Amino acid sequence: MQRALKVKDELTALRDAHEAGTYEEGPEALNATLTRILSNAQLTEMRSVQVDRIGVHPDNREKAKLIAYDVQGLIYQTFYINGFNPDKWECCSLTILPEVYDFYMSENKKVVSESAGLLPPIYDVELATGRGSHGVSALRCLKYPTRSAHPEIANSNGEISMSKVLEKRPSLKEPLEKGVMVRVLYGEVERLVPRIFSMFSRLGNVTNSHFRLQTCLQSCKRIHAIAVPMMDEGEGINWDKVGRLAAIGMNPAEVDNISKLCAFVQRWSGGKDAKILDDLESYEKTLLFRRNILAADLQILAECEIDEYDRIIPVP
C-alpha cells in the first residue's frame, strides 16, 4: 500500500518513542498526532458494521482480550439502565488480513470458551477491535444465546433476553439491526509497522468515553511484557524503567500503583513465560462479578518470605 509506505518512517518513529518512553508530550498529544497522520494518509475510514462481524484483537487489554464481567456489566449497568447513546459510542478496529485470520479466530474462540458461557459465540469476523471491544461484545451478547450474570435481564433459561432489554431500551434496536459506527485502520498498516495498532488502541483508551480501568492483573501482564525483552538482552531488568514505560497512557490511579505491581511481578510472575500471571488471569476471566485486587496487597505478597510459612494443602 503506497499511502502507508509514505508515512512508514514517521509512524515507526512515533511507535518507537512511545515504547521507549521518550515522546516529549503526553498520550493525548501523541494520540492526536497519530490520528492526524493516519487520517491524512487515508489509512483509516469510518464504516457502519454489524456487530456479528467484529471480533477482538488478540493483544487487546494486554492479551486478556475481553473480561467477561466487564462485558456483562456494560449490558446491564450501561445499556439496560441508560440505553444506547450513539454520540458516546467509540470503536476502533483493524481489518483482518488473510494471513492472520485463522490465528485471530482461534484467539477469539479461546476467550469465549474460557468465559464460562458469559461471552457470546463467535463465528466469522472481518474486523478486530482495540477500542470499544467490550461494548461490541455486549451488543453481541444480546444477539446470541449468552448466559446472564444479571437475573433482571435473563429468560427462563438463564440467558440474556434481547426482548426484555429492547422492551425497556428500544434505543438498542438500531445498533443491533443496522450495526455500529467503527473507525477502521487497514491491516496493511499493522503489517508494515508492527504494534502500531496496539499503540493506537492504548492511547485511545486513555480518555475513551467508555474507559474501563485495567485490573491489577492486566497491569501486571503489561509490566511483565515490558520486562521480558530486558531479560533477553542479558543486562538485567531495570525495574524503575519498566515502571516508567508501563505507566505511559495509564489512568493516574493506576500510575500510583505501578511500583507495587512491579514488585509483585518481580517475585510472582512465574518466570519468563508468566505462568502464574496467566493462571491468575484465566481464573479472573471466569468470575461473574469484578473482584478488586488491591495493589497494596500484591506488594505485601511480594515482600513475604514464603519459606517462613507453613504449607497449606487444600482439601479436595
C-alpha positions as CSV (number, residue, x, y, z in Angstrom):
1,M,0.0,0.0,0.0
2,Q,1.7,3.2,-1.3
3,R,0.0,5.5,1.1
4,A,1.2,3.5,4.1
5,L,4.8,3.4,2.7
6,K,4.9,7.2,2.6
7,V,4.3,7.5,6.3
8,K,6.0,4.3,7.5
9,D,9.1,6.1,8.8
10,E,7.0,8.7,10.7
11,L,4.8,6.0,12.2
12,T,7.7,3.9,13.2
13,A,9.5,6.8,14.9
14,L,6.3,7.6,16.9
15,R,5.9,3.9,17.9
16,D,9.5,3.6,19.0
17,A,9.3,6.8,21.0
18,H,6.1,5.7,22.7
19,E,7.6,2.3,23.6
20,A,10.8,3.8,24.9
21,G,9.0,6.5,26.9
22,T,10.8,9.3,25.1
23,Y,7.9,11.0,23.4
24,E,8.1,14.6,24.5
25,E,4.4,15.2,25.1
26,G,1.7,13.2,26.9
27,P,-0.5,10.4,25.5
28,E,-3.3,12.7,24.4
29,A,-1.0,14.7,22.2
30,L,0.5,11.6,20.8
31,N,-3.0,10.2,20.1
32,A,-3.9,13.4,18.2
33,T,-0.7,13.3,16.2
34,L,-1.1,9.6,15.3
35,T,-4.8,10.1,14.4
36,R,-3.9,13.1,12.1
37,I,-1.2,11.2,10.3
38,L,-3.4,8.1,9.7
39,S,-6.3,10.3,8.6
40,N,-4.3,12.5,6.2
41,A,-2.8,9.4,4.6
42,Q,-6.2,7.9,4.2
43,L,-5.3,4.8,6.2
44,T,-8.5,4.9,8.3
45,E,-12.1,5.2,7.5
46,M,-15.5,5.3,9.3
47,R,-17.7,2.4,8.5
48,S,-21.1,1.0,9.7
49,V,-20.6,-2.6,10.6
50,Q,-22.8,-5.3,12.0
51,V,-21.5,-6.4,15.5
52,D,-21.6,-10.0,14.2
53,R,-18.7,-9.2,12.0
54,I,-16.5,-7.7,14.7
55,G,-14.1,-9.7,16.9
56,V,-11.4,-8.6,19.4
57,H,-7.8,-8.1,18.6
58,P,-5.6,-10.8,20.3
59,D,-3.4,-8.1,22.0
60,N,-6.4,-6.2,23.5
61,R,-6.1,-5.4,27.2
62,E,-2.6,-6.8,27.4
63,K,-3.7,-10.0,25.6
64,A,-6.6,-10.6,28.1
65,K,-8.8,-9.6,25.1
66,L,-12.1,-9.5,26.9
67,I,-13.1,-9.6,30.6
68,A,-16.5,-11.3,30.9
69,Y,-17.7,-9.4,33.9
70,D,-16.9,-6.1,32.2
71,V,-19.0,-7.2,29.2
72,Q,-21.9,-8.3,31.4
73,G,-21.6,-5.1,33.4
74,L,-21.9,-3.0,30.2
75,I,-25.0,-4.8,29.2
76,Y,-26.8,-4.2,32.5
77,Q,-25.3,-1.1,34.0
78,T,-24.8,0.9,30.8
79,F,-27.2,-0.4,28.1
80,Y,-30.1,-1.7,30.2
81,I,-30.0,1.1,32.7
82,N,-29.2,4.0,30.5
83,G,-29.9,3.0,26.9
84,F,-27.7,3.4,23.9
85,N,-26.2,6.8,23.0
86,P,-24.5,6.8,19.6
87,D,-22.8,10.1,20.5
88,K,-20.8,8.4,23.2
89,W,-20.1,5.3,21.2
90,E,-16.4,4.8,20.1
91,C,-15.0,1.8,18.4
92,C,-11.7,1.4,16.6
93,S,-10.7,-1.8,14.8
94,L,-8.2,-3.3,12.4
95,T,-9.0,-5.2,9.2
96,I,-8.0,-8.8,9.5
97,L,-5.6,-9.9,6.7
98,P,-5.8,-13.4,5.3
99,E,-2.5,-14.5,6.7
100,V,-3.6,-13.8,10.3
101,Y,-7.3,-14.7,10.0
102,D,-7.0,-18.3,11.5
103,F,-5.0,-17.0,14.4
104,Y,-7.4,-14.2,15.2
105,M,-10.3,-16.5,15.0
106,S,-8.7,-19.1,17.3
107,E,-7.9,-16.4,19.9
108,N,-11.5,-15.1,19.8
109,K,-12.9,-18.6,20.2
110,K,-10.5,-19.3,23.0
111,V,-11.6,-16.3,25.1
112,V,-15.2,-17.3,24.6
113,S,-14.5,-20.9,25.7
114,E,-12.8,-19.6,28.8
115,S,-15.7,-17.3,29.8
116,A,-18.0,-20.0,31.4
117,G,-20.7,-19.0,29.0
118,L,-20.6,-15.3,29.8
119,L,-19.4,-14.3,26.3
120,P,-21.4,-14.9,23.1
121,P,-20.3,-17.4,20.5
122,I,-18.3,-16.1,17.5
123,Y,-18.3,-17.5,14.0
124,D,-16.7,-15.3,11.3
125,V,-15.3,-11.8,11.6
126,E,-13.7,-9.2,9.4
127,L,-12.5,-6.7,12.0
128,A,-10.7,-6.9,15.3
129,T,-11.3,-4.2,17.9
130,G,-8.7,-2.3,20.0
131,R,-11.2,0.3,21.4
132,G,-14.9,-0.4,22.2
133,S,-14.2,-4.2,22.4
134,H,-16.3,-4.7,25.5
135,G,-19.2,-2.6,24.0
136,V,-19.2,-4.6,20.8
137,S,-19.2,-7.9,22.8
138,A,-22.0,-6.6,25.0
139,L,-24.2,-5.9,21.9
140,R,-23.3,-9.4,20.5
141,C,-24.5,-10.9,23.8
142,L,-27.9,-9.6,23.0
143,K,-28.0,-11.2,19.6
144,Y,-26.7,-14.7,20.5
145,P,-27.6,-17.1,23.4
146,T,-25.4,-16.0,26.3
147,R,-25.5,-16.8,30.0
148,S,-26.6,-13.8,32.0
149,A,-24.9,-12.5,35.2
150,H,-28.0,-10.4,35.9
151,P,-31.3,-12.1,36.6
152,E,-33.2,-8.9,35.8
153,I,-32.5,-9.4,32.1
154,A,-32.5,-13.2,31.9
155,N,-35.0,-15.5,30.3
156,S,-36.2,-18.8,31.8
157,N,-33.0,-20.5,30.6
158,G,-30.8,-18.0,32.5
159,E,-29.7,-16.4,29.2
160,I,-29.8,-12.7,28.3
161,S,-33.2,-11.9,26.9
162,M,-33.0,-9.5,24.0
163,S,-36.7,-8.9,24.1
164,K,-36.6,-7.9,27.8
165,V,-33.8,-5.4,27.1
166,L,-35.4,-4.0,23.9
167,E,-38.7,-3.6,25.6
168,K,-37.2,-1.3,28.2
169,R,-34.5,0.3,26.0
170,P,-35.6,0.4,22.3
171,S,-32.7,2.7,21.5
172,L,-30.6,-0.5,21.3
173,K,-32.7,-1.8,18.4
174,E,-30.9,0.3,15.8
175,P,-27.3,-0.7,16.6
176,L,-28.4,-4.4,16.8
177,E,-30.2,-4.3,13.5
178,K,-28.3,-1.7,11.5
179,G,-24.8,-2.0,13.0
180,V,-22.5,0.4,14.7
181,M,-20.0,3.0,13.5
182,V,-16.4,1.8,13.6
183,R,-13.2,3.6,12.8
184,V,-11.3,1.1,10.7
185,L,-7.5,1.0,10.4
186,Y,-6.2,-1.0,7.5
187,G,-4.4,-4.2,8.4
188,E,-1.6,-3.4,5.9
189,V,-0.5,-0.6,8.2
190,E,0.0,-3.0,11.1
191,R,1.9,-5.4,8.8
192,L,4.2,-2.5,7.7
193,V,4.6,-1.1,11.2
194,P,4.1,-3.9,13.8
195,R,2.4,-2.9,17.1
196,I,1.1,0.4,15.7
197,F,-2.5,-0.8,16.3
198,S,-1.8,-1.7,19.9
199,M,-0.3,1.7,20.4
200,F,-3.3,3.4,18.8
201,S,-5.7,1.3,20.9
202,R,-3.9,2.0,24.2
203,L,-3.7,5.8,23.6
204,G,-7.4,6.0,22.7
205,N,-8.5,4.1,25.8
206,V,-6.9,6.8,28.0
207,T,-10.0,9.1,27.5
208,N,-12.4,6.8,25.8
209,S,-15.9,7.7,27.0
210,H,-16.3,4.0,27.9
211,F,-12.9,3.9,29.5
212,R,-12.5,1.0,31.9
213,L,-9.6,0.7,34.3
214,Q,-7.4,-2.2,33.8
215,T,-7.5,-4.8,36.5
216,C,-4.3,-5.1,38.6
217,L,-3.5,-8.4,36.9
218,Q,-3.8,-6.9,33.4
219,S,-1.4,-4.2,34.5
220,C,0.9,-6.9,35.8
221,K,0.8,-8.6,32.4
222,R,1.8,-5.3,30.8
223,I,4.7,-4.9,33.2
224,H,5.9,-8.4,32.5
225,A,5.7,-7.9,28.7
226,I,8.0,-4.8,29.1
227,A,10.4,-6.7,31.3
228,V,10.9,-9.8,29.2
229,P,12.9,-8.1,26.4
230,M,15.3,-6.9,29.1
231,M,15.8,-10.5,30.2
232,D,16.7,-11.4,26.7
233,E,19.2,-8.6,26.4
234,G,21.1,-10.1,29.3
235,E,21.7,-6.8,31.0
236,G,19.3,-7.4,33.9
237,I,15.9,-5.8,34.4
238,N,15.8,-2.1,35.3
239,W,12.5,-2.1,37.2
240,D,12.4,1.7,37.5
241,K,12.5,1.9,33.7
242,V,9.9,-0.9,33.4
243,G,7.6,1.1,35.7
244,R,8.0,4.3,33.7
245,L,7.3,2.6,30.4
246,A,4.3,0.7,31.8
247,A,2.8,3.9,33.2
248,I,2.6,5.5,29.7
249,G,-1.1,6.1,28.8
250,M,-2.4,4.7,32.1
251,N,-5.0,6.4,34.3
252,P,-3.4,8.4,37.2
253,A,-4.9,5.9,39.7
254,E,-3.1,3.1,38.0
255,V,0.2,5.0,37.8
256,D,0.3,5.4,41.5
257,N,0.3,1.6,41.9
258,I,3.0,0.8,39.3
259,S,5.9,0.3,41.8
260,K,3.8,-2.0,43.9
261,L,2.8,-4.1,40.9
262,C,6.4,-4.2,39.7
263,A,7.4,-5.7,43.0
264,F,4.8,-8.4,42.6
265,V,5.7,-9.2,39.1
266,Q,9.4,-9.4,40.0
267,R,8.6,-12.1,42.6
268,W,5.4,-13.8,41.3
269,S,5.1,-13.6,37.5
270,G,6.1,-17.3,37.1
271,G,9.2,-16.6,35.1
272,K,9.7,-15.6,31.5
273,D,6.5,-17.4,30.5
274,A,4.4,-15.7,33.2
275,K,2.9,-19.0,34.2
276,I,1.5,-17.7,37.5
277,L,0.1,-14.5,36.0
278,D,-1.5,-16.5,33.2
279,D,-3.2,-18.8,35.6
280,L,-4.5,-15.9,37.8
281,E,-5.8,-14.1,34.8
282,S,-7.5,-17.2,33.4
283,Y,-9.4,-17.5,36.7
284,E,-10.2,-13.8,36.8
285,K,-11.9,-14.0,33.4
286,T,-14.4,-16.6,34.6
287,L,-15.8,-14.5,37.5
288,L,-19.3,-13.3,37.4
289,F,-18.5,-10.0,39.2
290,R,-15.5,-7.8,39.5
291,R,-13.3,-8.6,42.4
292,N,-10.9,-5.8,43.1
293,I,-7.4,-6.9,43.9
294,L,-5.5,-4.1,45.7
295,A,-2.1,-3.3,44.5
296,A,-1.0,-2.8,48.2
297,D,-2.0,-6.5,48.9
298,L,0.1,-7.7,45.9
299,Q,3.0,-5.7,47.2
300,I,2.7,-7.3,50.6
301,L,2.8,-10.7,48.9
302,A,5.9,-9.7,47.1
303,E,7.6,-8.9,50.4
304,C,6.7,-12.2,52.0
305,E,9.3,-14.9,52.5
306,I,7.2,-17.9,51.6
307,D,9.6,-20.4,53.1
308,E,8.8,-19.0,56.6
309,Y,5.2,-20.0,56.3
310,D,3.6,-23.4,56.8
311,R,2.4,-25.1,53.6
312,I,-1.4,-25.3,53.3
313,I,-2.8,-28.2,51.3
314,P,-6.4,-27.6,50.1
315,V,-9.0,-30.3,50.9
316,P,-10.3,-31.8,47.6
